[in-house]
Amino acid sequence: MIDLTQYEELAKVYKQSQKLERECEKNFNKAKRINFDEAIKIRRKFSEPCREFQNTIFAKTAFEVLTHINPILVEHRTGKKLKFSEVFGEDFEKLTEDMTINVYLLANEISVVYKFVDDVKMLNGEIKKGGDFEKSCQIGFETPIWRNGEEIDSGYEYGISYLEQRDMTIEERMQNMNKFLSMSDRERAEHMNKNYGMKYKLKDYSNDKPKQM
């Protein structure tokens, strides 16, 4: 079992993060008492200091500890088992924002992209079960693939890559989402095979259209 609580530097930033999270929540509650509707509109603003700390100082400390441990991770999309350094490399400054967020999530919550092979005692004392993901990625919602701190594949949502989504308007994203949700599983598999080189076996999927809500 991996015991993250034994690493003093990691336990320290965890406590700092918890304190900052309480302060952010306190400020948000205070703002709600003054002007509820306005506070709700800008809720994300109140959590920014906490997220900034988690994705920088916390994530960097977690990266250093995990680089030292170099545990085996399971890749959600492929099921491959890889060392931490094989996925995230050894240079924190090279990581994309998504990668740094997932380093933080590995140490403090749950990452849907990679998980530990071994059981882990988390910083809050909770034991997380290691091993393979219970469910595979859904068609058109494949998670990213990272190697040595570089993005090999950005991942997909509603049948289109996150990389392509970055250049799309909100309207275009909504149109794509509605189109994808109207497809049968077989059509989705065929779409991913044709456009992104996936290897779904079409015979394994139903051609029934989803029911209209």
C-alpha positions as CSV (number, residue, x, y, z in Angstrom):
1,M,0.0,0.0,0.0
2,I,1.1,3.5,-0.7
3,D,0.8,5.8,2.3
4,L,0.7,9.4,1.3
5,T,0.3,10.6,4.9
6,Q,3.9,9.7,5.7
7,Y,5.3,12.5,3.5
8,E,5.5,15.6,5.7
9,E,5.8,18.1,2.9
10,L,2.6,16.7,1.2
11,A,0.7,16.6,4.5
12,K,1.6,20.2,5.1
13,V,0.3,21.5,1.8
14,Y,-2.8,19.3,2.3
15,K,-3.5,21.2,5.6
16,Q,-2.8,24.5,3.9
17,S,-5.3,23.6,1.1
18,Q,-8.0,22.6,3.6
19,K,-7.5,25.9,5.5
20,L,-7.7,27.9,2.3
21,E,-10.8,26.0,1.2
22,R,-12.5,26.9,4.4
23,E,-11.6,30.5,4.0
24,C,-12.9,30.6,0.4
25,E,-16.2,29.0,1.6
26,K,-16.5,31.5,4.4
27,N,-16.0,34.5,2.1
28,F,-18.6,33.0,-0.3
29,N,-21.2,32.5,2.5
30,K,-20.5,36.1,3.7
31,A,-21.1,37.4,0.1
32,K,-24.4,35.4,-0.1
33,R,-25.7,37.1,3.0
34,I,-25.0,40.5,1.4
35,N,-26.3,39.8,-2.1
36,F,-27.3,36.2,-2.7
37,D,-28.0,36.4,-6.5
38,E,-24.7,38.2,-7.2
39,A,-22.7,35.9,-5.1
40,I,-24.1,32.8,-7.0
41,K,-23.2,34.4,-10.3
42,I,-19.6,34.8,-9.4
43,R,-19.3,31.8,-7.1
44,R,-16.3,30.5,-9.1
45,K,-14.4,33.7,-8.3
46,F,-14.5,32.8,-4.5
47,S,-12.8,29.5,-5.1
48,E,-10.0,30.8,-7.3
49,P,-7.4,31.2,-4.6
50,C,-7.9,27.6,-3.5
51,R,-7.8,26.2,-7.1
52,E,-4.7,28.3,-7.8
53,F,-2.9,26.8,-4.7
54,Q,-4.0,23.3,-5.5
55,N,-2.9,23.4,-9.2
56,T,0.5,25.0,-8.4
57,I,2.0,24.5,-4.9
58,F,0.0,21.4,-4.0
59,A,0.4,19.8,-7.4
60,K,4.1,20.5,-7.6
61,T,4.7,19.0,-4.1
62,A,2.6,16.0,-5.1
63,F,4.6,15.7,-8.3
64,E,7.9,15.6,-6.4
65,V,6.6,13.0,-3.9
66,L,5.1,10.8,-6.7
67,T,8.2,11.1,-8.8
68,H,10.2,9.8,-5.8
69,I,7.8,6.9,-5.2
70,N,7.3,6.3,-9.0
71,P,4.2,4.2,-8.5
72,I,2.5,2.1,-11.2
73,L,-0.6,3.8,-12.7
74,V,-3.5,2.4,-14.7
75,E,-4.5,4.3,-17.8
76,H,-8.2,4.5,-18.1
77,R,-8.4,4.6,-21.8
78,T,-6.1,1.7,-22.7
79,G,-5.9,-0.2,-19.4
80,K,-2.1,-0.1,-19.7
81,K,0.0,-0.1,-16.5
82,L,2.7,2.6,-16.5
83,K,5.1,4.1,-14.1
84,F,4.3,7.6,-12.9
85,S,7.3,9.0,-14.7
86,E,6.3,7.3,-17.9
87,V,3.1,9.3,-17.9
88,F,4.1,12.6,-16.3
89,G,7.8,12.7,-16.9
90,E,10.2,14.3,-14.4
91,D,9.8,18.0,-15.1
92,F,6.8,19.6,-13.5
93,E,7.2,22.8,-15.5
94,K,6.6,20.9,-18.8
95,L,3.1,19.7,-17.7
96,T,-0.1,21.1,-19.2
97,E,-2.8,22.5,-17.0
98,D,-4.8,19.3,-17.3
99,M,-1.8,17.2,-16.3
100,T,-1.1,19.4,-13.2
101,I,-4.8,19.1,-12.2
102,N,-4.6,15.3,-12.5
103,V,-1.4,15.1,-10.4
104,Y,-3.3,17.0,-7.7
105,L,-6.3,14.7,-8.1
106,L,-4.1,11.6,-7.8
107,A,-2.8,12.8,-4.4
108,N,-6.0,14.3,-3.0
109,E,-9.1,13.1,-4.8
110,I,-9.8,10.8,-7.7
111,S,-8.5,11.2,-11.3
112,V,-10.6,9.7,-14.0
113,V,-7.6,9.6,-16.4
114,Y,-5.1,7.5,-14.3
115,K,-5.3,5.7,-11.0
116,F,-2.9,3.7,-8.8
117,V,-2.4,0.0,-9.2
118,D,-1.8,-0.3,-5.4
119,D,-4.2,0.6,-2.7
120,V,-3.5,4.1,-1.4
121,K,-3.9,5.8,2.0
122,M,-5.0,9.3,1.1
123,L,-4.0,12.4,2.9
124,N,-7.4,12.5,4.7
125,G,-6.7,8.9,6.0
126,E,-9.2,7.3,3.6
127,I,-8.1,4.1,1.8
128,K,-8.6,4.2,-1.9
129,K,-8.8,0.8,-3.6
130,G,-6.2,0.4,-6.4
131,G,-6.4,-1.7,-9.6
132,D,-8.2,-1.4,-12.9
133,F,-11.0,1.0,-13.6
134,E,-14.3,-0.7,-13.0
135,K,-15.8,0.9,-16.2
136,S,-14.1,1.5,-19.5
137,C,-14.3,4.9,-21.3
138,Q,-17.6,5.5,-23.1
139,I,-17.6,5.8,-26.9
140,G,-16.8,9.4,-27.7
141,F,-15.8,10.3,-24.2
142,E,-12.3,8.8,-24.2
143,T,-9.8,10.2,-21.7
144,P,-6.4,11.8,-22.7
145,I,-3.2,9.8,-23.2
146,W,0.0,11.3,-21.8
147,R,3.6,10.1,-22.1
148,N,6.7,11.5,-20.4
149,G,4.9,14.8,-19.6
150,E,3.6,15.3,-23.1
151,E,0.1,15.0,-24.5
152,I,-0.1,12.2,-27.0
153,D,-3.9,12.5,-27.4
154,S,-6.1,15.2,-25.9
155,G,-9.1,13.0,-25.3
156,Y,-12.7,13.3,-26.6
157,E,-16.1,14.6,-25.5
158,Y,-19.3,14.1,-27.4
159,G,-17.3,12.5,-30.3
160,I,-14.9,15.3,-30.9
161,S,-11.4,15.9,-29.6
162,Y,-10.8,18.4,-26.8
163,L,-8.1,19.9,-29.1
164,E,-10.7,20.7,-31.7
165,Q,-13.2,22.0,-29.1
166,R,-10.8,24.7,-28.1
167,D,-11.4,26.5,-31.4
168,M,-15.2,26.0,-31.4
169,T,-17.8,28.5,-30.3
170,I,-20.4,27.6,-27.7
171,E,-23.0,27.3,-30.4
172,E,-20.9,24.9,-32.4
173,R,-20.2,22.8,-29.3
174,M,-23.9,22.6,-28.6
175,Q,-24.7,21.6,-32.2
176,N,-22.1,18.9,-32.1
177,M,-23.3,17.6,-28.7
178,N,-26.9,17.4,-29.9
179,K,-25.9,15.6,-33.1
180,F,-23.7,13.0,-31.1
181,L,-26.5,12.4,-28.6
182,S,-28.9,11.5,-31.4
183,M,-26.6,8.7,-32.6
184,S,-26.9,5.0,-31.8
185,D,-24.0,3.4,-30.1
186,R,-23.0,1.7,-33.4
187,E,-23.0,5.1,-35.2
188,R,-20.9,6.6,-32.4
189,A,-18.4,3.8,-32.7
190,E,-18.3,4.1,-36.5
191,H,-17.8,7.9,-36.1
192,M,-14.8,7.4,-33.7
193,N,-13.3,4.7,-35.9
194,K,-13.6,6.8,-39.1
195,N,-12.5,10.2,-37.7
196,Y,-10.1,9.3,-34.9
197,G,-8.7,5.9,-35.8
198,M,-10.4,4.0,-32.9
199,K,-10.9,0.3,-33.2
200,Y,-14.4,-0.4,-31.9
201,K,-16.0,-3.6,-33.3
202,L,-19.3,-2.3,-34.7
203,K,-21.0,-5.7,-34.3
204,D,-20.7,-5.3,-30.5
205,Y,-22.9,-2.2,-30.4
206,S,-26.6,-1.6,-30.9
207,N,-28.0,0.4,-33.8
208,D,-31.0,1.5,-31.7
209,K,-31.5,5.2,-31.5
210,P,-31.6,6.8,-28.0
211,K,-35.0,7.6,-26.7
212,Q,-36.0,11.2,-26.9
213,M,-36.2,12.9,-23.5
